[in-house]
């Protein structure tokens, strides 16, 4: 395959996505055959652009929170003072993943009400594991000679962490964030079952009114976002890995 | 004197103190949808029993707080959890007025926080004991047995979640078996298709990137959309392919849910088969070739057994994921425990949500523990054999 082909495909996908969410009317002829009885072709209870942006905002907030907590936790359990929490934290984060997202959503509703909050809680919990696992791998597999050298140069624990350990683990931590974002993008759609404003609203409207065009446009926007974000984060990861001289996973 | 605090114990003691003295233990409601009234431990239980529970909680929290023997910590967490499990049932009976069938008593935040605190203690002890895989499955079996006995003995019958259950006992088991069939059936189909596909991808390098990319993209389609998108093609198959409808293939219901779960399951199975086969040491393959083994013999006698733990890890991911995803099947009429979850959300009846969510979480949790144990056992056996 030629080297420029993937970039071209990516660019085409971005343009298609932007065109679709800003000007969905252009695509009516394509989706028309999927509807019956003159049902609306394009989701008409809110703009696709707004829903896409709200969807991305929900995922962004949850991922940022999950990243802060997961990385802080990984730093804590890899310091001598927190070492005794290491096995427990691993099993807890593992157990957290066995809770189905629908259950987390539904159970969070009585505590925080309908809307965006239960979705954020579910996405946050789901985002923790991949980031925590990767941060742990990154922080525990640092080249020993580098850490020794930093210690020998008289760096304090804090300096070693911020100037050596975290930068060196950055590519691996980014890999965890990438996984977590892709999972969150898809899971956020389920949030619409408890009235969160995400692209899931379009899909659920399609399921309820038996409108295939709605289901397809909601699903494809989310899938396109996931593919593009995955790609973008992979590129950042490769870049930082090259700078740090470490192989990305 | 040399008193030393346990770091985790400080957290456990703090949250159990809050839960026991400041948070409500049970909620009483005149019927299933009105807002509840909070009851503390001493209000929810007869005076002597309530005091006893407080004493047990404080003692267990103190044992957790200081550096104590593992056996003592184990005993403290088990006794505290057992007391909580038994006494929440007593609270149910105590708070329900005689002969009133509308009143609902459900565990409140204080109860759940206490359960969380002592489960944390128990999890810590079990992690530190470093149990063998078989022992872990044993612990799971004993806890399942204990919960089963509590359910059969009827001591929880006055709790709201069981009242919801008694109202729909038949459909509970029907939906439950549908849920398990969906999760296990789609896993089985994914293994039957995914293993050969994985082997093919391992052997034919030009196929590998393409197949894995397609499967990766399927994973990015949100589950509710994939479920919905399959309605149309399966509806078409049902009306146009003779005999398909008789097999139970329909546009809505179980068929699209099954196919969607199957599609999601393929990536972990195929990817882990490829990774597992790629990880087979070259020396093992060379030795097998030197012995004059055919390709087929090498695959089944050498490569496959060595890759087995990695493939099993893929199966574990799929099973836990499928048990969770099967709840969404309810949205397209596919049944499963999700039926209760969505009904409950619709009626804002949280006990009904719990009736669907608790068995789902329990199933996923049990599946994770059992498969983790199996993976560890096969992995260590290989290591012993190859050593």
Interface residues (C-beta under 8 A of the other chain):
Chain A: X34 X82 X84 X85 X87 X88 X91 X92 X94 X95 X97 X98 X99 X100 X101 X102 X103 X106 X107 X109 X110 X182 X185 X186 X187 X188 X189 X190 X193 X194 X199 X200 X203 X204 X206 X207 X212 X215 X216 X218 X219 X220 X222 X223 X226 X227 X230
Chain B: X7 X8 X120 X123 X124 X127 X128 X217 X219 X220 X221 X222 X223 X224 X225 X226 X227 X228 X229 X231 X232 X320 X323 X324 X325 X327 X328 X331 X332 X338 X341 X342 X344 X345 X348 X350 X353 X354 X356 X357 X360 X361 X364 X365 X367 X368
